[in-house]
């Protein structure tokens, strides 16, 4: 590779060695005086010596104080050649790879944008109280006249049902046994049931009262026929094997061992004693006491039936 000479390098001798100087001879051409003139090449033996660069004023296009080069030599270093342009299949492959890289970059940017959008939606849902599993953030709400926001308060829960003696009523029916502590509600209450017409008479053993609605009764009396009869109602359990002095614990034992059927008729005969326990589920639903009652048929007349009732609250 040819390199242009640096104008700032010192002069180097010519690669061509000078022609040998022949001694003067008869008939040769003497060196003329014009050979000593600056800038001219002396002629020796008919040959012209090579010219060396001489210092002089800077020519246009050459650096100041530089050297003057003989004609045909460049005055400055040549610029490096431009790289050859890509052509053929290689250029096509390079362009295709560039386009593919651009498409992949755009696709990655779109996926990143969608991920950010979904993350924003998830954050909004979490702040609004909707999660797909995790802790919910309660939004603040403005209180009327409060002039600001605050966390919403839960609605007050319904109070647990309590008995007439202030005892809470459980929603799970307890098991009654010898250790159950029955609380006396009333004793020796007298109820007189008229025998008029041929429709049921409903008796509420909680108050006690005669002539109540059917959904508030534990007993019903059918007055028609030669012998009026009683039936239990509203899921009440009972037994007709009681005695006038039987304790609540003994009454519960008779209900367990000698129960009445759901639609069994109990004839209205004097000295019959019924042991009756009200429905636990109905007691919880209506918020009344769960009761055990001992009902004695005290008398049967032509126009009425008389009952003597004792009642106890069953702890629950």
C-alpha positions as CSV (number, residue, x, y, z in Angstrom):
1,X,0.0,0.0,0.0
2,X,1.4,3.4,-1.0
3,X,1.5,6.1,1.6
4,X,1.8,9.7,0.7
5,X,4.9,11.4,2.1
6,X,4.5,13.6,5.1
7,X,5.3,17.2,4.3
8,X,6.7,17.7,7.8
9,X,9.3,14.8,7.5
10,X,13.0,15.8,6.7
11,X,14.1,15.4,3.1
12,X,15.3,11.9,2.3
13,X,17.7,11.1,-0.5
14,X,16.3,9.9,-3.7
15,X,16.0,6.2,-4.1
16,X,17.8,6.6,-7.4
17,X,21.5,6.8,-6.8
18,X,23.2,9.8,-8.5
19,X,25.0,9.1,-11.7
20,X,28.7,8.8,-11.3
21,X,30.7,11.9,-12.2
22,X,33.1,11.2,-14.9
23,X,36.4,13.0,-14.9
24,X,36.7,15.8,-17.3
25,X,38.1,14.8,-20.6
26,X,38.9,16.4,-23.8
27,X,35.9,16.9,-25.8
28,X,33.5,16.8,-22.8
29,X,31.1,19.5,-22.0
30,X,32.4,21.5,-19.1
31,X,30.1,22.5,-16.2
32,X,28.7,25.8,-16.9
33,X,28.3,28.5,-14.5
34,X,24.6,28.3,-14.7
35,X,24.8,25.0,-12.8
36,X,25.5,26.9,-9.6
37,X,22.3,28.9,-9.8
38,X,19.9,28.1,-7.0
39,X,17.1,25.9,-8.0
40,X,18.7,24.4,-11.1
41,X,20.1,21.0,-11.5
42,X,23.8,20.8,-12.5
43,X,24.5,19.0,-15.6
44,X,27.4,16.6,-15.3
45,X,28.6,14.7,-18.2
46,X,25.4,15.5,-20.1
47,X,23.1,14.2,-17.3
48,X,20.9,16.2,-15.1
49,X,21.2,15.5,-11.3
50,X,17.9,14.9,-9.4
51,X,16.3,17.9,-7.8
52,X,15.9,18.0,-4.0
53,X,13.1,19.7,-2.3
54,X,13.9,23.2,-1.3
55,X,12.5,25.4,1.3
56,X,10.5,28.3,0.1
57,X,7.3,30.2,0.6
58,X,4.2,28.1,1.2
59,X,2.3,27.3,-1.9
60,X,-1.5,27.5,-1.9
61,X,-2.9,24.3,-0.4
62,X,0.3,23.5,1.5
63,X,0.9,24.1,5.2
64,X,2.8,27.1,6.2
65,X,6.5,26.6,6.4
66,X,6.2,23.2,4.7
67,X,8.2,21.7,2.1
68,X,7.8,22.0,-1.6
69,X,7.4,18.6,-3.3
70,X,8.3,18.0,-6.9
71,X,5.5,17.9,-9.4
72,X,3.4,14.8,-9.5
73,X,3.6,14.2,-5.7
74,X,0.6,15.0,-3.4
75,X,0.9,17.9,-1.1
76,X,-1.2,16.3,1.8
77,X,-2.0,12.7,3.1
78,X,-4.7,11.0,1.0
79,X,-8.1,10.3,2.7
80,X,-8.7,6.6,3.6
81,X,-10.9,4.8,1.0
82,X,-14.6,4.4,1.8
83,X,-15.8,1.0,2.8
84,X,-17.4,-1.0,0.0
85,X,-21.3,-1.0,0.1
86,X,-23.1,-4.2,0.9
87,X,-24.5,-5.9,-2.1
88,X,-26.0,-9.2,-2.9
89,X,-27.6,-11.8,-0.5
90,X,-25.7,-10.6,2.5
91,X,-27.3,-7.1,2.2
92,X,-30.8,-8.7,2.0
93,X,-30.1,-10.9,5.1
94,X,-28.8,-7.9,7.1
95,X,-31.9,-5.8,6.3
96,X,-34.2,-8.7,7.2
97,X,-32.5,-9.2,10.5
98,X,-32.8,-5.5,11.3
99,X,-36.5,-5.5,10.4
100,X,-37.1,-8.6,12.6
101,X,-35.3,-7.0,15.5
102,X,-37.5,-3.9,15.2
103,X,-40.6,-6.0,15.2
104,X,-39.5,-7.9,18.3
105,X,-38.8,-4.6,20.0
106,X,-42.2,-3.3,19.2
107,X,-43.9,-6.5,20.4
108,X,-42.0,-6.4,23.7
109,X,-43.0,-2.8,24.2
110,X,-46.7,-3.7,23.6
111,X,-46.5,-6.6,26.1
112,X,-44.9,-4.4,28.7
113,X,-47.6,-1.7,28.2
114,X,-50.4,-4.4,28.6
115,X,-48.7,-5.7,31.8
116,X,-48.6,-2.2,33.3
117,X,-52.2,-1.7,32.4
118,X,-53.3,-5.0,34.1
119,X,-51.2,-4.1,37.1
120,X,-53.1,-0.8,37.3
121,X,-56.4,-2.5,37.1
122,X,-55.4,-5.0,39.8
123,X,-54.4,-2.1,42.1
124,X,-57.8,-0.3,41.4
125,X,-59.7,-3.5,42.2
126,X,-57.7,-4.0,45.4
127,X,-58.3,-0.4,46.5
128,X,-62.0,-0.8,45.7
129,X,-62.3,-3.8,48.0
130,X,-62.5,-6.6,45.2
131,X,-59.7,-9.4,45.5
132,X,-59.2,-12.4,44.2
133,X,-58.0,-13.8,47.5
134,X,-56.1,-11.6,50.0
135,X,-56.7,-8.6,52.3
136,X,-59.4,-6.1,51.2
137,X,-58.9,-2.3,51.7
138,X,-62.0,-0.6,52.9
139,X,-62.7,2.6,51.0
140,X,-63.4,5.8,52.9
141,X,-66.8,7.3,52.8
142,X,-68.0,10.8,53.5
143,X,-70.2,11.1,56.6
144,X,-73.2,13.4,56.4
145,X,-72.2,16.8,57.7
146,X,-68.8,15.4,58.8
147,X,-66.8,17.3,56.2
148,X,-64.4,14.5,55.6
149,X,-64.0,10.8,55.0
150,X,-63.7,7.9,57.3
151,X,-63.7,4.1,57.3
152,X,-67.3,2.7,57.0
153,X,-68.6,1.2,60.2
154,X,-70.2,-2.3,60.2
155,X,-73.9,-2.4,60.8
156,X,-74.6,-3.5,64.4
157,X,-75.2,-7.2,64.7
158,X,-78.5,-8.5,65.9
159,X,-78.3,-9.1,69.6
160,X,-78.2,-12.8,70.7
161,X,-81.6,-14.0,71.9
162,X,-82.0,-14.2,75.7
163,X,-84.5,-15.9,77.9
164,X,-87.0,-14.2,80.2
165,X,-84.5,-14.5,83.1
166,X,-81.7,-12.9,81.1
167,X,-79.9,-16.0,80.0
168,X,-78.6,-16.2,76.4
169,X,-80.3,-18.8,74.1
170,X,-77.9,-20.9,72.1
171,X,-78.7,-21.9,68.5
172,X,-77.6,-25.5,69.2
173,X,-80.1,-27.6,71.2
174,X,-78.5,-28.7,74.4
175,X,-78.8,-32.2,75.9
176,X,-81.0,-32.4,78.9
177,X,-79.9,-34.7,81.7
178,X,-79.9,-35.0,85.5
179,X,-77.6,-32.0,85.8
180,X,-79.9,-29.6,83.9
181,X,-80.9,-26.6,86.1
182,X,-84.5,-25.8,85.4
183,X,-85.8,-22.4,86.5
184,X,-89.4,-22.1,87.7
185,X,-91.4,-19.6,85.6
186,X,-94.9,-20.1,87.2
187,X,-96.7,-22.8,89.3
188,X,-100.3,-23.9,89.8
189,X,-101.8,-21.7,87.1
190,X,-105.4,-22.6,86.3
191,X,-106.8,-22.5,82.7
192,X,-110.4,-23.0,81.8
193,X,-111.2,-24.1,78.3
194,X,-114.8,-23.7,77.1
195,X,-116.4,-26.5,75.2
196,X,-118.4,-24.5,72.6
197,X,-118.7,-25.2,68.9
198,X,-116.7,-27.7,67.0
199,X,-113.4,-25.9,66.3
200,X,-110.0,-26.3,67.9
201,X,-109.1,-24.2,71.0
202,X,-105.4,-23.3,71.1
203,X,-103.5,-23.1,74.5
204,X,-100.2,-21.2,75.0
205,X,-98.3,-22.6,77.9
206,X,-95.7,-19.7,77.9
207,X,-98.0,-17.1,79.3
208,X,-100.3,-19.2,79.9
209,X,-103.4,-18.3,77.9
210,X,-106.4,-19.9,76.2
211,X,-107.6,-18.9,72.7
212,X,-104.4,-17.8,71.1
213,X,-103.4,-18.1,67.4
214,X,-102.4,-21.5,66.2
215,X,-98.7,-20.6,65.7
216,X,-98.3,-19.5,69.3
217,X,-99.8,-22.7,70.9
218,X,-98.3,-25.8,72.3
219,X,-101.6,-27.6,72.9
220,X,-104.9,-27.7,71.1
221,X,-108.3,-29.0,72.3
222,X,-110.9,-30.4,70.0
223,X,-114.2,-30.0,71.9
224,X,-116.6,-31.9,69.6
225,X,-117.7,-35.5,70.2
226,X,-118.5,-37.5,73.2
227,X,-115.0,-37.1,74.7
228,X,-112.9,-33.9,73.9
229,X,-109.2,-34.6,73.2
230,X,-105.9,-32.8,73.2
231,X,-103.1,-32.8,70.6
232,X,-99.6,-31.4,70.6
233,X,-98.8,-28.8,68.0
234,X,-95.9,-26.8,66.5
235,X,-93.2,-29.6,66.9
236,X,-93.8,-29.8,70.6
237,X,-92.7,-33.1,72.3
238,X,-94.5,-34.7,75.3
239,X,-95.7,-37.7,77.2
240,X,-98.9,-38.5,79.0
241,X,-97.2,-40.7,81.6
242,X,-96.6,-37.9,84.1
243,X,-97.8,-37.5,87.7
244,X,-98.9,-34.3,89.7
245,X,-95.7,-34.2,91.7
246,X,-93.2,-35.2,89.0
247,X,-90.0,-33.0,88.8
248,X,-88.9,-31.4,85.5
249,X,-86.0,-33.9,85.3
250,X,-88.5,-36.8,85.7
251,X,-90.9,-35.2,83.1
252,X,-88.0,-35.0,80.6
253,X,-87.2,-38.7,81.3
254,X,-90.8,-39.6,80.5
255,X,-90.8,-37.6,77.3
256,X,-87.6,-39.6,76.3
257,X,-88.9,-43.0,77.2
258,X,-92.7,-42.8,76.7
259,X,-93.3,-40.1,74.1
260,X,-96.5,-39.1,72.4
261,X,-96.8,-39.4,68.6
262,X,-97.1,-36.3,66.5
263,X,-100.8,-36.6,66.0
264,X,-101.7,-38.8,68.9
265,X,-105.0,-37.9,70.7
266,X,-105.0,-37.4,74.5
267,X,-108.5,-37.8,75.8
268,X,-109.7,-35.1,78.2
269,X,-110.0,-37.2,81.4
270,X,-109.5,-36.0,84.9
271,X,-106.1,-36.7,86.6
272,X,-104.3,-37.2,83.3
273,X,-100.8,-35.4,83.5
274,X,-99.0,-34.3,80.4
275,X,-95.3,-33.5,80.3
276,X,-94.6,-31.0,77.5
277,X,-91.4,-29.5,76.1
278,X,-91.7,-26.6,73.5
279,X,-89.8,-26.6,70.2
280,X,-86.2,-25.4,70.6
281,X,-86.0,-24.1,67.1
282,X,-89.3,-22.1,67.4
283,X,-88.0,-20.7,70.7
284,X,-84.7,-19.5,69.0
285,X,-86.6,-18.1,66.0
286,X,-89.2,-16.2,68.1
287,X,-86.8,-15.2,70.8
288,X,-88.8,-16.8,73.6
289,X,-87.8,-19.1,76.4
290,X,-87.4,-22.8,75.9
291,X,-89.9,-24.3,78.2
292,X,-90.9,-27.5,80.0
293,X,-94.5,-27.6,81.3
294,X,-96.4,-30.1,83.5
295,X,-100.1,-30.0,82.6
296,X,-102.7,-31.7,84.8
297,X,-106.3,-32.1,83.7
298,X,-107.9,-31.0,86.9
299,X,-111.6,-31.3,85.8
300,X,-113.9,-32.0,82.9
301,X,-117.4,-30.5,82.9
302,X,-120.2,-30.4,80.4
303,X,-119.2,-27.0,79.1
304,X,-115.5,-26.7,80.0
305,X,-112.2,-28.4,80.8
306,X,-109.9,-27.2,83.6
307,X,-106.1,-27.4,83.5
308,X,-103.5,-26.8,86.2
309,X,-100.1,-25.9,84.7
310,X,-96.5,-25.5,86.1
311,X,-93.8,-24.2,83.8
312,X,-90.0,-24.1,83.9
313,X,-87.4,-22.3,81.8
314,X,-84.8,-24.7,80.3
315,X,-81.3,-23.2,80.2
316,X,-79.9,-23.1,76.7
